[in-house]
């Protein structure tokens, strides 16, 4: 498969891609349920999606879209396509070519998922208005640039300009969605700080398990369904995959997820004596994230290996971040989306048949880490000076639902109270 090049989009491909994109939001619903289950019961109802989508439609789409009017810089005789100069305010969508409309829908769903990732990491202490502002920044600045570079801009053109394989390849959004979301989650954690009582003065980490592991496991199952559609739609839109190749994409997605689940189950069984259900779900999701980068370009055996590696390192990373680096990440987004997304992108280069693909993938990963992390952290740091990210201590004690929304998600039950607040 080769990166996207201008070509007619057959009506049959349009219909198939549209159906897949209509199924893709199931992945968003699954991730939302996972975030709810991994948080505490008194903060279960707080969620966020709309602001990022609105901000992207009004402004971000113009930056993310690719056309012959893009902002191009010529360096050493090569074209460096840095930003789109497309439509603003959603204008002209009804008259846009069929493929452009599908790309718009794909990116709208993508930005919604990106905004949800850091929300899970800021659970139990991130203000609603701060989360809204974070989503707007992701929809206007961070995601549009990452999406443009990845799917139509200078990273995607590395193959044509510098003979680096097929250029940076990321059909399902392991970089533009998941690695970006993981970096945003890390920035939120650094700025908001850990939940009260998570790291007491004695130097130990206090376990704060999620309130509903059934939500977590069922959300993971929903995510698998949505991911199948997401990866296949991405292969059609960004990699020019033939419909006959989509079965392999689906098989690789399932293999990566199941291999990661099995590996995490065995690792937690060895370390703790019994498998840990929430960590197994984290491994499952990490396998799906890795498949976003490589399901359309590697063999089933390679997809199995990629998932196994992800499933092994996810529980170890979660433990490292919490016990060694004191990073309080309730949803595990930094590991699941950030680290697994990075591994999936590198694995795509490692197992791709094209010569030079590994260098292109390395260039893309270095760009996202080197440019997007400082940008996101810097903007979030400035925002925190205007809109405090962290809720006040009384709000954290009461729970985000009661403090921010005026009511608990489970009003008929007594929600958990932390001993640290007495």
Secondary structure, 3 states (H helix, E strand, C coil): CCCCCCCCCCHHHHHHHHHHHHHHHHHHHHHHHHHHHHCCHHHCCCCCCHHHHHHHHHHHHHHHCCCCCCEEEEECCEEEEEECCCCCCCCCHHHCCHHHHHHHHHHHHHHHHHHHHHHHHCCCCECHHHHHHHHHHHHHHHHHHHHHHHHCCCCCCHHHHHCCCCCCCCCCCHHHHHHHHHHHHHHHHHHHCCCCCCECCCCCECCCCCCCHHHHHHHHHHHHHHHHHHHHHHHHHHCCCCHHHHHHHHHHHHHHHHHHHHHHHHHHHHHHCCCCHHHHHHHHHHHHHHHHHHCCCCCHHHHHHHHHHHHHHHHHHHHHHHHHCCCCCCCCHHHHHHHHHHHHHHHHHHHCCCCCHHHHHHHHHHHHHHHHHHHHHHHHHHHHHHCCCECCHHHHHHCHHHHHHCCCCCCCCCCCCCHHHC
